[in-house]
Amino acid sequence: MKYKGMKITLAGGLAVLLFSVSAYSATILGFTTNKTGPGSSYSITDIGGGLRQLEFGSLAVTQAKINNNSISELLGAEIDIDDVVIDSSTEMLLGALGPINLYSFDVTTGTLADGFKIKIGMNTVLEADLILDKLVAGGKSAFIDAGLTFDLTNVEIFTTGLDADTIMFLNAFLPGGDIVLSLASYLNYIDTSIRNGVVDKGPVSGIITPVPEPFSYFIMGWGALVLYSFKKMGFVVKR
């Protein structure tokens, strides 16, 4: 059997290696509603003038892994996210997901200074500003959106008394982090709750991954250039 135009895979493999060296996909922090904590559910309430306040309730870390190794000291740690103000008058229909319409609402708070914290007991171990954009809702679910995620900036960590694995884990977040966060309603359609100021409640879940440092972007770009150069050279294996 003859194979024509089989491009050599060395460049692809090298580029994948360079991308994997620079990526932080091996570090992940997951959290969800603290089932045992008081006021564990989020709430959406009317604060007047068409503004709605979103309070995230009590949240706890459910997974903390680096290179697939669990960081036990962080499991159960408390997650604090400051209250977010939503402008119901900015509602915009984005389209339909099957039978469900999707709506976006502007978040008026913009940047929450020290709006995100991780606490072990009484001690804050990570603190960061939170940059917010929009809340997108469809049916009984919603997520906060700034592009596809919302971001941590100006991250600070406090390492006193922590073990070495925890410090290594937290250090990965010093450049910042991308958060994917979702809400689910027990009571109402979330877009209806925002529009009408109806009190709503439900669970929260989220995942944070660190973002690459500038040097890592350089390495990623280098990998792309290597791949491109091999493509331009046009190595072909013929049998």
KACORLIN-V519053 format. One record per pair of residues at least 12 apart in sequence whose ideal C-beta (glycine too) atoms are under 7 Angstrom apart, sorted by the first residue. I is the first residue (numbers start at 1). GAP is how many residues later the second one is. Records with the same first field share a line. If there is no record, write none. Layout:
I=GAP + GAP
This chain:
2=237
3=236
4=234
5=231
6=230 + 231
7=228 + 229
8=227 + 229
11=215 + 216 + 219
12=215
14=212
15=208 + 209 + 211 + 212
18=201 + 202 + 204 + 205
19=201 + 204
21=198
22=190 + 194 + 197 + 198
23=189
24=148 + 185 + 186 + 187 + 188
25=184
26=40 + 41 + 42
27=39 + 142 + 145 + 182 + 183
28=35 + 37 + 179 + 181
29=32 + 35 + 179
30=32 + 33 + 177
31=28 + 29 + 30 + 31 + 48 + 175
32=27 + 30 + 171 + 172 + 173
33=24 + 26 + 170 + 171
34=24 + 25 + 26
37=21
38=20
39=18 + 19
40=17 + 18
41=16 + 160 + 161 + 162
42=12 + 13 + 14 + 15 + 141 + 159 + 160 + 162
43=12 + 14 + 156 + 157 + 158
44=149 + 150 + 155 + 156
45=154
46=151
50=37 + 38 + 39
51=34 + 35 + 36 + 57
52=34 + 36 + 142 + 145
53=30 + 32
54=29 + 30 + 32
55=28
56=25 + 148
57=147
59=20 + 145
60=16 + 17 + 18 + 19
61=13 + 14 + 15 + 16 + 18
64=105
66=102 + 103 + 106
71=94 + 95 + 98
73=47 + 89 + 90 + 93
74=92 + 95
77=41 + 42 + 43
78=41
79=39
80=37 + 39
81=34 + 35 + 49
82=30 + 33 + 48
84=23 + 25 + 48
85=22 + 23 + 24
86=19 + 21 + 49 + 108
87=18 + 19 + 21
88=17 + 106 + 107
90=15 + 16
91=12 + 14 + 104
92=12
94=42
97=41
100=38 + 39
101=37
102=34 + 36
103=34 + 88
104=30 + 32
105=29 + 30 + 89
106=28
107=25 + 26 + 27 + 28
109=23
110=22
111=18 + 19 + 20
112=17 + 18 + 20
113=16
114=13 + 15
115=14 + 15
116=12 + 14 + 36
124=34
125=32 + 33 + 37 + 45
126=29 + 31 + 44 + 47
127=29
128=24 + 25 + 26 + 27
129=24 + 25
130=20 + 22
131=15 + 19 + 20 + 22
132=12 + 14 + 18
133=12 + 13 + 17
137=53 + 54 + 57
139=50
140=44 + 45 + 49 + 50
141=41 + 42 + 43 + 49
142=40 + 41 + 48
143=38 + 39
144=37
149=29 + 30 + 31
150=29
151=25 + 27
152=24 + 25 + 27
153=23
155=18 + 19 + 21
157=13 + 14 + 17
172=38
173=37
175=35 + 36 + 37 + 38
176=35
177=31 + 32 + 33 + 34
178=30 + 31 + 33
179=27 + 29
180=26 + 27
181=23 + 25
182=23
183=19 + 21
184=18 + 19
185=15 + 17
186=15 + 16
187=13 + 14
188=12
